[in-house]
Amino acid sequence: MNTYILIKDIQKELQGYLDKNLSIGFVPTMGALHDGHLSLLRRSKQENDVTVCSIFVNPIQFTNQQDLTGYPRMIEQDSKLLTEEEIDILFAPEVDEMYPPGEESRMDLDFGRLDKVMEGKYRPGHFNGVAVVVRKFFDIIRPARAYFGKKDFQQLTVIRHMVEALQLPVEIVPCETVRESDGLAMSSRNLMLSISERQLASRIYDVLMFTKANAGSVPVKKLQVMAQKRLAETPEFRIDYFEIVDKQTLLPVGSWDCPEQILACTALYLGEIRLIDNMELFS
Ligand code: PAF
């Protein structure tokens, strides 16, 4: 595996592949790699000639300084894992390389309600920061395909919107959420949970499964309240939201009329750690 920290160096290698018409698959990450990331990387390897993984803890998408400082960083371990997975290229730039001092780091793109609801309401500016860095990565790497997990469903939706609005020549490939054996969605943040918090965290999955089991038979709003109450039975959870929404608009649904479009989404704090998860209710 070749590792690059400078844009000009990675571009030099990638240009060689583009000149030969080889396809580049791209998996953007913030490191602390787990099986969820590996599933994206393996898919990229299957579908492309060359796979690039980026590791960059993107400061402008954090809305809380403590969260940014405490975010797990383990580049050596990650790099070893990527080598074992036979990933072709790791791109791990420093902050100044991605955001040269004095350069504008906001995106002037209208996301409508997509970046205002749910995560957007609790973390204003977060999706702008994600969109800026992903756009920059696309410009640097010029991938044919980029892989995103459905665990961050709102992020996936925002990125799809950006790609469509700016007509970027990249295919966005959504990948299924990978879960631990007790159902907890894999996330780098799980590493920051204490042992007792980690045990409680799987209750998020239980509530999503309860919602899925009752979807269609209980009115939407009633089921949403029932699910919220179930979450609240764990006093350690500080719930930001539990919503039943349309997968495209991310707005709350009032009926079960378009079942294939319906998703339950939640975010909550467990101690200092904010966890998010979602589930398609009729798939
Ligand atoms: O999902 C993530 O890990 C990040 O939001 C991403 C896509 C790597 C952008 O920083």
py3Dmol code that shows the C-alpha trace and the ligand (Angstrom):
import py3Dmol

protein = """\
ATOM      1  CA  MET A   1       0.000   0.000   0.000  1.00  0.00           C
ATOM      2  CA  ASN A   2       1.222   3.493  -0.815  1.00  0.00           C
ATOM      3  CA  THR A   3       0.526   6.193   1.765  1.00  0.00           C
ATOM      4  CA  TYR A   4       0.345   9.865   0.854  1.00  0.00           C
ATOM      5  CA  ILE A   5      -0.044  12.972   2.938  1.00  0.00           C
ATOM      6  CA  LEU A   6       0.332  15.507   0.118  1.00  0.00           C
ATOM      7  CA  ILE A   7      -2.267  16.181  -2.569  1.00  0.00           C
ATOM      8  CA  LYS A   8       0.296  16.590  -5.342  1.00  0.00           C
ATOM      9  CA  ASP A   9       1.885  13.207  -4.552  1.00  0.00           C
ATOM     10  CA  ILE A  10      -1.343  11.186  -4.513  1.00  0.00           C
ATOM     11  CA  GLN A  11      -2.502  12.950  -7.664  1.00  0.00           C
ATOM     12  CA  LYS A  12       0.687  11.955  -9.459  1.00  0.00           C
ATOM     13  CA  GLU A  13       0.049   8.259  -8.817  1.00  0.00           C
ATOM     14  CA  LEU A  14      -3.683   8.504  -9.553  1.00  0.00           C
ATOM     15  CA  GLN A  15      -3.103  10.343 -12.836  1.00  0.00           C
ATOM     16  CA  GLY A  16      -1.223   7.260 -14.055  1.00  0.00           C
ATOM     17  CA  TYR A  17      -4.312   5.098 -13.436  1.00  0.00           C
ATOM     18  CA  LEU A  18      -6.681   7.607 -15.011  1.00  0.00           C
ATOM     19  CA  ASP A  19      -4.437   7.778 -18.092  1.00  0.00           C
ATOM     20  CA  LYS A  20      -4.807   4.005 -18.420  1.00  0.00           C
ATOM     21  CA  ASN A  21      -8.603   4.269 -17.992  1.00  0.00           C
ATOM     22  CA  LEU A  22      -8.491   2.314 -14.731  1.00  0.00           C
ATOM     23  CA  SER A  23     -11.380   2.906 -12.341  1.00  0.00           C
ATOM     24  CA  ILE A  24     -10.760   4.390  -8.897  1.00  0.00           C
ATOM     25  CA  GLY A  25     -12.964   3.437  -5.938  1.00  0.00           C
ATOM     26  CA  PHE A  26     -12.896   5.749  -2.927  1.00  0.00           C
ATOM     27  CA  VAL A  27     -13.785   5.163   0.715  1.00  0.00           C
ATOM     28  CA  PRO A  28     -13.589   8.346   2.821  1.00  0.00           C
ATOM     29  CA  THR A  29     -13.145   7.746   6.564  1.00  0.00           C
ATOM     30  CA  MET A  30     -12.085   9.497   9.735  1.00  0.00           C
ATOM     31  CA  GLY A  31     -10.078   6.442  10.811  1.00  0.00           C
ATOM     32  CA  ALA A  32     -10.473   4.122  13.819  1.00  0.00           C
ATOM     33  CA  LEU A  33     -11.418   1.582  11.193  1.00  0.00           C
ATOM     34  CA  HIS A  34     -13.883  -1.203  11.985  1.00  0.00           C
ATOM     35  CA  ASP A  35     -15.701  -3.924  10.080  1.00  0.00           C
ATOM     36  CA  GLY A  36     -18.179  -1.376   8.719  1.00  0.00           C
ATOM     37  CA  HIS A  37     -15.339   0.444   6.954  1.00  0.00           C
ATOM     38  CA  LEU A  38     -13.864  -2.871   5.819  1.00  0.00           C
ATOM     39  CA  SER A  39     -17.138  -3.829   4.148  1.00  0.00           C
ATOM     40  CA  LEU A  40     -17.010  -0.583   2.123  1.00  0.00           C
ATOM     41  CA  LEU A  41     -13.364  -1.159   1.224  1.00  0.00           C
ATOM     42  CA  ARG A  42     -13.985  -4.760   0.156  1.00  0.00           C
ATOM     43  CA  ARG A  43     -16.856  -3.687  -2.030  1.00  0.00           C
ATOM     44  CA  SER A  44     -14.708  -1.006  -3.617  1.00  0.00           C
ATOM     45  CA  LYS A  45     -11.986  -3.563  -4.302  1.00  0.00           C
ATOM     46  CA  GLN A  46     -14.518  -5.814  -6.018  1.00  0.00           C
ATOM     47  CA  GLU A  47     -15.891  -3.052  -8.201  1.00  0.00           C
ATOM     48  CA  ASN A  48     -12.811  -0.993  -9.111  1.00  0.00           C
ATOM     49  CA  ASP A  49      -9.270  -1.386 -10.411  1.00  0.00           C
ATOM     50  CA  VAL A  50      -7.765   0.752  -7.658  1.00  0.00           C
ATOM     51  CA  THR A  51      -9.066   1.530  -4.152  1.00  0.00           C
ATOM     52  CA  VAL A  52      -8.192   4.652  -2.193  1.00  0.00           C
ATOM     53  CA  CYS A  53      -9.041   5.053   1.496  1.00  0.00           C
ATOM     54  CA  SER A  54      -8.754   8.459   3.122  1.00  0.00           C
ATOM     55  CA  ILE A  55      -8.248   8.979   6.829  1.00  0.00           C
ATOM     56  CA  PHE A  56      -8.885  12.550   7.873  1.00  0.00           C
ATOM     57  CA  VAL A  57     -10.586  13.784  11.028  1.00  0.00           C
ATOM     58  CA  ASN A  58     -12.306  16.715   9.395  1.00  0.00           C
ATOM     59  CA  PRO A  59     -12.370  19.591  11.891  1.00  0.00           C
ATOM     60  CA  ILE A  60     -15.000  21.643  10.078  1.00  0.00           C
ATOM     61  CA  GLN A  61     -17.714  19.004  10.459  1.00  0.00           C
ATOM     62  CA  PHE A  62     -17.415  18.926  14.257  1.00  0.00           C
ATOM     63  CA  THR A  63     -19.768  21.220  16.111  1.00  0.00           C
ATOM     64  CA  ASN A  64     -18.249  20.450  19.489  1.00  0.00           C
ATOM     65  CA  GLN A  65     -14.553  21.009  20.272  1.00  0.00           C
ATOM     66  CA  GLN A  66     -14.483  18.248  22.895  1.00  0.00           C
ATOM     67  CA  ASP A  67     -15.856  15.758  20.361  1.00  0.00           C
ATOM     68  CA  LEU A  68     -13.104  16.728  17.894  1.00  0.00           C
ATOM     69  CA  THR A  69     -10.316  16.471  20.472  1.00  0.00           C
ATOM     70  CA  GLY A  70     -11.579  13.151  21.824  1.00  0.00           C
ATOM     71  CA  TYR A  71     -12.180  11.539  18.418  1.00  0.00           C
ATOM     72  CA  PRO A  72     -10.156   8.286  18.282  1.00  0.00           C
ATOM     73  CA  ARG A  73      -6.961   8.505  16.243  1.00  0.00           C
ATOM     74  CA  MET A  74      -4.991   5.323  15.553  1.00  0.00           C
ATOM     75  CA  ILE A  75      -3.308   5.793  12.212  1.00  0.00           C
ATOM     76  CA  GLU A  76      -0.675   3.080  12.676  1.00  0.00           C
ATOM     77  CA  GLN A  77      -3.231   0.409  13.546  1.00  0.00           C
ATOM     78  CA  ASP A  78      -5.470   1.583  10.699  1.00  0.00           C
ATOM     79  CA  SER A  79      -2.602   1.544   8.244  1.00  0.00           C
ATOM     80  CA  LYS A  80      -1.723  -2.037   9.242  1.00  0.00           C
ATOM     81  CA  LEU A  81      -5.340  -3.106   8.723  1.00  0.00           C
ATOM     82  CA  LEU A  82      -5.466  -1.445   5.310  1.00  0.00           C
ATOM     83  CA  THR A  83      -2.255  -3.202   4.300  1.00  0.00           C
ATOM     84  CA  GLU A  84      -3.717  -6.550   5.397  1.00  0.00           C
ATOM     85  CA  GLU A  85      -6.817  -5.797   3.323  1.00  0.00           C
ATOM     86  CA  GLU A  86      -4.535  -5.080   0.348  1.00  0.00           C
ATOM     87  CA  ILE A  87      -5.868  -1.584  -0.145  1.00  0.00           C
ATOM     88  CA  ASP A  88      -3.870   0.202  -2.846  1.00  0.00           C
ATOM     89  CA  ILE A  89      -3.621   3.720  -1.459  1.00  0.00           C
ATOM     90  CA  LEU A  90      -4.052   5.486   1.867  1.00  0.00           C
ATOM     91  CA  PHE A  91      -4.459   9.240   1.769  1.00  0.00           C
ATOM     92  CA  ALA A  92      -3.951  10.779   5.217  1.00  0.00           C
ATOM     93  CA  PRO A  93      -3.479  14.530   4.820  1.00  0.00           C
ATOM     94  CA  GLU A  94      -2.877  17.041   7.617  1.00  0.00           C
ATOM     95  CA  VAL A  95      -5.444  19.770   8.273  1.00  0.00           C
ATOM     96  CA  ASP A  96      -3.380  22.503   6.548  1.00  0.00           C
ATOM     97  CA  GLU A  97      -3.102  20.388   3.406  1.00  0.00           C
ATOM     98  CA  MET A  98      -6.888  20.147   3.092  1.00  0.00           C
ATOM     99  CA  TYR A  99      -7.582  23.672   4.367  1.00  0.00           C
ATOM    100  CA  PRO A 100      -4.700  25.986   3.491  1.00  0.00           C
ATOM    101  CA  PRO A 101      -4.834  28.977   5.842  1.00  0.00           C
ATOM    102  CA  GLY A 102      -6.934  31.779   4.406  1.00  0.00           C
ATOM    103  CA  GLU A 103      -8.895  29.545   2.006  1.00  0.00           C
ATOM    104  CA  GLU A 104     -12.704  29.544   2.176  1.00  0.00           C
ATOM    105  CA  SER A 105     -14.063  26.360   3.726  1.00  0.00           C
ATOM    106  CA  ARG A 106     -17.806  26.690   3.280  1.00  0.00           C
ATOM    107  CA  MET A 107     -19.979  25.369   0.506  1.00  0.00           C
ATOM    108  CA  ASP A 108     -22.538  27.662  -0.986  1.00  0.00           C
ATOM    109  CA  LEU A 109     -25.044  25.010  -1.979  1.00  0.00           C
ATOM    110  CA  ASP A 110     -28.708  24.918  -1.008  1.00  0.00           C
ATOM    111  CA  PHE A 111     -29.557  21.566   0.572  1.00  0.00           C
ATOM    112  CA  GLY A 112     -33.175  22.592   1.223  1.00  0.00           C
ATOM    113  CA  ARG A 113     -34.404  20.861   4.364  1.00  0.00           C
ATOM    114  CA  LEU A 114     -31.920  17.964   4.044  1.00  0.00           C
ATOM    115  CA  ASP A 115     -29.240  19.568   6.206  1.00  0.00           C
ATOM    116  CA  LYS A 116     -31.669  21.267   8.608  1.00  0.00           C
ATOM    117  CA  VAL A 117     -33.657  18.347  10.024  1.00  0.00           C
ATOM    118  CA  MET A 118     -32.540  15.676  12.529  1.00  0.00           C
ATOM    119  CA  GLU A 119     -28.706  15.846  12.710  1.00  0.00           C
ATOM    120  CA  GLY A 120     -28.812  19.265  11.046  1.00  0.00           C
ATOM    121  CA  LYS A 121     -31.027  20.618  13.816  1.00  0.00           C
ATOM    122  CA  TYR A 122     -28.703  19.421  16.576  1.00  0.00           C
ATOM    123  CA  ARG A 123     -25.401  19.975  14.748  1.00  0.00           C
ATOM    124  CA  PRO A 124     -25.878  23.092  12.599  1.00  0.00           C
ATOM    125  CA  GLY A 125     -23.105  23.404  10.008  1.00  0.00           C
ATOM    126  CA  HIS A 126     -22.133  19.735  10.301  1.00  0.00           C
ATOM    127  CA  PHE A 127     -23.296  18.721   6.827  1.00  0.00           C
ATOM    128  CA  ASN A 128     -21.748  21.766   5.214  1.00  0.00           C
ATOM    129  CA  GLY A 129     -18.431  20.618   6.693  1.00  0.00           C
ATOM    130  CA  VAL A 130     -18.999  17.076   5.409  1.00  0.00           C
ATOM    131  CA  ALA A 131     -19.977  18.311   1.942  1.00  0.00           C
ATOM    132  CA  VAL A 132     -16.908  20.580   1.715  1.00  0.00           C
ATOM    133  CA  VAL A 133     -14.445  17.828   2.581  1.00  0.00           C
ATOM    134  CA  VAL A 134     -16.100  15.167   0.417  1.00  0.00           C
ATOM    135  CA  ARG A 135     -16.175  17.561  -2.545  1.00  0.00           C
ATOM    136  CA  LYS A 136     -12.476  18.337  -2.005  1.00  0.00           C
ATOM    137  CA  PHE A 137     -11.663  14.622  -1.862  1.00  0.00           C
ATOM    138  CA  PHE A 138     -13.628  13.999  -5.063  1.00  0.00           C
ATOM    139  CA  ASP A 139     -11.679  16.787  -6.798  1.00  0.00           C
ATOM    140  CA  ILE A 140      -8.343  15.369  -5.618  1.00  0.00           C
ATOM    141  CA  ILE A 141      -9.030  11.663  -6.158  1.00  0.00           C
ATOM    142  CA  ARG A 142     -11.501  11.750  -9.063  1.00  0.00           C
ATOM    143  CA  PRO A 143     -13.086   8.403  -8.189  1.00  0.00           C
ATOM    144  CA  ALA A 144     -15.506   6.573 -10.460  1.00  0.00           C
ATOM    145  CA  ARG A 145     -17.331   5.335  -7.364  1.00  0.00           C
ATOM    146  CA  ALA A 146     -17.431   6.434  -3.724  1.00  0.00           C
ATOM    147  CA  TYR A 147     -18.746   4.261  -0.910  1.00  0.00           C
ATOM    148  CA  PHE A 148     -20.841   5.477   2.036  1.00  0.00           C
ATOM    149  CA  GLY A 149     -22.513   3.505   4.824  1.00  0.00           C
ATOM    150  CA  LYS A 150     -26.264   3.737   5.354  1.00  0.00           C
ATOM    151  CA  LYS A 151     -25.645   4.139   9.078  1.00  0.00           C
ATOM    152  CA  ASP A 152     -25.077   7.832   8.299  1.00  0.00           C
ATOM    153  CA  PHE A 153     -28.194   7.947   6.172  1.00  0.00           C
ATOM    154  CA  GLN A 154     -28.613  11.698   6.313  1.00  0.00           C
ATOM    155  CA  GLN A 155     -24.979  12.180   5.282  1.00  0.00           C
ATOM    156  CA  LEU A 156     -25.533   9.811   2.359  1.00  0.00           C
ATOM    157  CA  THR A 157     -28.626  11.791   1.312  1.00  0.00           C
ATOM    158  CA  VAL A 158     -26.815  15.134   1.553  1.00  0.00           C
ATOM    159  CA  ILE A 159     -23.896  13.820  -0.514  1.00  0.00           C
ATOM    160  CA  ARG A 160     -26.192  12.373  -3.161  1.00  0.00           C
ATOM    161  CA  HIS A 161     -27.891  15.768  -3.358  1.00  0.00           C
ATOM    162  CA  MET A 162     -24.532  17.514  -3.762  1.00  0.00           C
ATOM    163  CA  VAL A 163     -23.379  15.116  -6.483  1.00  0.00           C
ATOM    164  CA  GLU A 164     -26.626  15.612  -8.384  1.00  0.00           C
ATOM    165  CA  ALA A 165     -26.757  19.398  -7.917  1.00  0.00           C
ATOM    166  CA  LEU A 166     -23.120  19.912  -8.971  1.00  0.00           C
ATOM    167  CA  GLN A 167     -23.265  17.121 -11.571  1.00  0.00           C
ATOM    168  CA  LEU A 168     -20.121  15.530 -10.189  1.00  0.00           C
ATOM    169  CA  PRO A 169     -18.919  12.555 -12.258  1.00  0.00           C
ATOM    170  CA  VAL A 170     -18.949   9.998  -9.438  1.00  0.00           C
ATOM    171  CA  GLU A 171     -21.333   7.188  -8.572  1.00  0.00           C
ATOM    172  CA  ILE A 172     -22.371   7.158  -4.919  1.00  0.00           C
ATOM    173  CA  VAL A 173     -22.666   3.583  -3.673  1.00  0.00           C
ATOM    174  CA  PRO A 174     -24.730   3.148  -0.501  1.00  0.00           C
ATOM    175  CA  CYS A 175     -23.686   0.186   1.675  1.00  0.00           C
ATOM    176  CA  GLU A 176     -25.607  -1.645   4.394  1.00  0.00           C
ATOM    177  CA  THR A 177     -24.944  -0.883   8.057  1.00  0.00           C
ATOM    178  CA  VAL A 178     -22.702  -3.469   9.693  1.00  0.00           C
ATOM    179  CA  ARG A 179     -23.731  -4.398  13.247  1.00  0.00           C
ATOM    180  CA  GLU A 180     -22.094  -5.974  16.272  1.00  0.00           C
ATOM    181  CA  SER A 181     -23.511  -9.354  17.398  1.00  0.00           C
ATOM    182  CA  ASP A 182     -25.919  -7.588  19.795  1.00  0.00           C
ATOM    183  CA  GLY A 183     -27.160  -5.289  17.017  1.00  0.00           C
ATOM    184  CA  LEU A 184     -25.258  -2.097  17.852  1.00  0.00           C
ATOM    185  CA  ALA A 185     -24.328  -0.335  14.609  1.00  0.00           C
ATOM    186  CA  MET A 186     -20.561  -0.297  14.153  1.00  0.00           C
ATOM    187  CA  SER A 187     -19.069   3.133  14.699  1.00  0.00           C
ATOM    188  CA  SER A 188     -15.668   4.510  15.628  1.00  0.00           C
ATOM    189  CA  ARG A 189     -17.425   6.255  18.515  1.00  0.00           C
ATOM    190  CA  ASN A 190     -18.302   2.892  20.113  1.00  0.00           C
ATOM    191  CA  LEU A 191     -14.658   2.724  21.202  1.00  0.00           C
ATOM    192  CA  MET A 192     -15.274   5.695  23.466  1.00  0.00           C
ATOM    193  CA  LEU A 193     -18.087   3.979  25.432  1.00  0.00           C
ATOM    194  CA  SER A 194     -17.370   2.550  28.877  1.00  0.00           C
ATOM    195  CA  ILE A 195     -18.052  -1.178  29.384  1.00  0.00           C
ATOM    196  CA  SER A 196     -21.414  -0.496  31.034  1.00  0.00           C
ATOM    197  CA  GLU A 197     -22.392   2.079  28.385  1.00  0.00           C
ATOM    198  CA  ARG A 198     -21.435  -0.377  25.660  1.00  0.00           C
ATOM    199  CA  GLN A 199     -23.855  -2.917  27.143  1.00  0.00           C
ATOM    200  CA  LEU A 200     -26.699  -0.398  27.231  1.00  0.00           C
ATOM    201  CA  ALA A 201     -25.999   0.845  23.699  1.00  0.00           C
ATOM    202  CA  SER A 202     -27.545  -2.224  22.026  1.00  0.00           C
ATOM    203  CA  ARG A 203     -30.952  -1.098  23.317  1.00  0.00           C
ATOM    204  CA  ILE A 204     -31.004   1.397  20.461  1.00  0.00           C
ATOM    205  CA  TYR A 205     -31.126  -1.539  18.061  1.00  0.00           C
ATOM    206  CA  ASP A 206     -33.821  -3.241  20.176  1.00  0.00           C
ATOM    207  CA  VAL A 207     -36.028  -0.149  19.891  1.00  0.00           C
ATOM    208  CA  LEU A 208     -35.457   0.079  16.131  1.00  0.00           C
ATOM    209  CA  MET A 209     -36.414  -3.606  15.811  1.00  0.00           C
ATOM    210  CA  PHE A 210     -39.519  -3.011  17.949  1.00  0.00           C
ATOM    211  CA  THR A 211     -40.455  -0.145  15.610  1.00  0.00           C
ATOM    212  CA  LYS A 212     -39.921  -2.322  12.550  1.00  0.00           C
ATOM    213  CA  ALA A 213     -42.030  -5.141  14.063  1.00  0.00           C
ATOM    214  CA  ASN A 214     -44.948  -2.757  14.645  1.00  0.00           C
ATOM    215  CA  ALA A 215     -44.646  -0.628  11.506  1.00  0.00           C
ATOM    216  CA  GLY A 216     -47.822  -0.711   9.465  1.00  0.00           C
ATOM    217  CA  SER A 217     -50.033  -1.984  12.286  1.00  0.00           C
ATOM    218  CA  VAL A 218     -49.867   0.992  14.683  1.00  0.00           C
ATOM    219  CA  PRO A 219     -50.418   4.579  13.412  1.00  0.00           C
ATOM    220  CA  VAL A 220     -47.078   6.267  12.633  1.00  0.00           C
ATOM    221  CA  LYS A 221     -47.233   9.016  15.261  1.00  0.00           C
ATOM    222  CA  LYS A 222     -48.369   6.580  17.951  1.00  0.00           C
ATOM    223  CA  LEU A 223     -45.530   4.182  17.119  1.00  0.00           C
ATOM    224  CA  GLN A 224     -43.023   7.036  17.184  1.00  0.00           C
ATOM    225  CA  VAL A 225     -44.148   7.999  20.695  1.00  0.00           C
ATOM    226  CA  MET A 226     -44.061   4.337  21.807  1.00  0.00           C
ATOM    227  CA  ALA A 227     -40.489   4.008  20.515  1.00  0.00           C
ATOM    228  CA  GLN A 228     -39.448   7.270  22.199  1.00  0.00           C
ATOM    229  CA  LYS A 229     -40.893   5.958  25.478  1.00  0.00           C
ATOM    230  CA  ARG A 230     -38.983   2.689  25.108  1.00  0.00           C
ATOM    231  CA  LEU A 231     -35.729   4.585  24.598  1.00  0.00           C
ATOM    232  CA  ALA A 232     -36.512   6.775  27.596  1.00  0.00           C
ATOM    233  CA  GLU A 233     -36.810   3.631  29.767  1.00  0.00           C
ATOM    234  CA  THR A 234     -32.993   3.641  29.761  1.00  0.00           C
ATOM    235  CA  PRO A 235     -32.298   6.687  31.968  1.00  0.00           C
ATOM    236  CA  GLU A 236     -28.677   6.845  30.744  1.00  0.00           C
ATOM    237  CA  PHE A 237     -29.962   7.787  27.258  1.00  0.00           C
ATOM    238  CA  ARG A 238     -30.323  11.519  26.566  1.00  0.00           C
ATOM    239  CA  ILE A 239     -32.420  11.439  23.436  1.00  0.00           C
ATOM    240  CA  ASP A 240     -32.022  14.096  20.755  1.00  0.00           C
ATOM    241  CA  TYR A 241     -34.640  12.609  18.441  1.00  0.00           C
ATOM    242  CA  PHE A 242     -36.418   9.495  17.281  1.00  0.00           C
ATOM    243  CA  GLU A 243     -38.239  10.144  14.024  1.00  0.00           C
ATOM    244  CA  ILE A 244     -40.020   8.151  11.355  1.00  0.00           C
ATOM    245  CA  VAL A 245     -39.189   9.843   8.055  1.00  0.00           C
ATOM    246  CA  ASP A 246     -39.250   9.614   4.286  1.00  0.00           C
ATOM    247  CA  LYS A 247     -35.933   8.324   2.940  1.00  0.00           C
ATOM    248  CA  GLN A 248     -35.726  10.952   0.227  1.00  0.00           C
ATOM    249  CA  THR A 249     -36.945  14.121   1.918  1.00  0.00           C
ATOM    250  CA  LEU A 250     -35.947  13.098   5.473  1.00  0.00           C
ATOM    251  CA  LEU A 251     -39.203  14.725   6.609  1.00  0.00           C
ATOM    252  CA  PRO A 252     -41.590  12.993   9.036  1.00  0.00           C
ATOM    253  CA  VAL A 253     -44.234  10.786   7.409  1.00  0.00           C
ATOM    254  CA  GLY A 254     -47.865  10.848   8.506  1.00  0.00           C
ATOM    255  CA  SER A 255     -48.890   7.408   7.198  1.00  0.00           C
ATOM    256  CA  TRP A 256     -47.515   4.071   6.058  1.00  0.00           C
ATOM    257  CA  ASP A 257     -48.610   4.783   2.468  1.00  0.00           C
ATOM    258  CA  CYS A 258     -45.191   4.388   0.802  1.00  0.00           C
ATOM    259  CA  PRO A 259     -43.627   1.647   2.946  1.00  0.00           C
ATOM    260  CA  GLU A 260     -40.447   1.187   0.919  1.00  0.00           C
ATOM    261  CA  GLN A 261     -39.660   4.868   1.568  1.00  0.00           C
ATOM    262  CA  ILE A 262     -39.875   4.772   5.347  1.00  0.00           C
ATOM    263  CA  LEU A 263     -36.959   4.962   7.734  1.00  0.00           C
ATOM    264  CA  ALA A 264     -36.733   5.304  11.527  1.00  0.00           C
ATOM    265  CA  CYS A 265     -33.814   7.469  12.661  1.00  0.00           C
ATOM    266  CA  THR A 266     -32.507   8.220  16.095  1.00  0.00           C
ATOM    267  CA  ALA A 267     -29.700  10.062  17.879  1.00  0.00           C
ATOM    268  CA  LEU A 268     -28.915  10.082  21.555  1.00  0.00           C
ATOM    269  CA  TYR A 269     -26.175  10.675  24.061  1.00  0.00           C
ATOM    270  CA  LEU A 270     -24.851   7.905  26.215  1.00  0.00           C
ATOM    271  CA  GLY A 271     -22.556   9.616  28.703  1.00  0.00           C
ATOM    272  CA  GLU A 272     -20.570  12.058  26.553  1.00  0.00           C
ATOM    273  CA  ILE A 273     -20.866   9.969  23.389  1.00  0.00           C
ATOM    274  CA  ARG A 274     -23.447  10.734  20.756  1.00  0.00           C
ATOM    275  CA  LEU A 275     -24.708   7.686  18.875  1.00  0.00           C
ATOM    276  CA  ILE A 276     -26.895   7.620  15.778  1.00  0.00           C
ATOM    277  CA  ASP A 277     -28.668   4.765  14.042  1.00  0.00           C
ATOM    278  CA  ASN A 278     -31.514   4.119  11.638  1.00  0.00           C
ATOM    279  CA  MET A 279     -33.509   1.299  10.132  1.00  0.00           C
ATOM    280  CA  GLU A 280     -35.548   0.835   6.970  1.00  0.00           C
ATOM    281  CA  LEU A 281     -38.865  -0.322   8.370  1.00  0.00           C
ATOM    282  CA  PHE A 282     -40.160  -2.428   5.483  1.00  0.00           C
ATOM    283  CA  SER A 283     -37.108  -3.954   3.857  1.00  0.00           C
TER     284      SER A 283
END
"""
ligand_1 = """\
10
PAF
O -18.618 9.424 7.646
C -17.489 9.898 7.907
O -16.628 9.238 8.455
C -17.196 11.346 7.541
O -18.307 12.146 7.702
C -16.594 11.505 6.130
C -17.559 11.040 5.063
C -15.293 10.715 6.043
C -16.263 12.975 5.864
O -15.357 13.478 6.786
"""
view = py3Dmol.view(width=600, height=400)
view.addModel(protein, "pdb")
view.setStyle({"model": 0}, {"cartoon": {"style": "trace"}})
view.addModel(ligand_1, "xyz")
view.setStyle({"model": 1}, {"stick": {}})
view.zoomTo()
view.show()
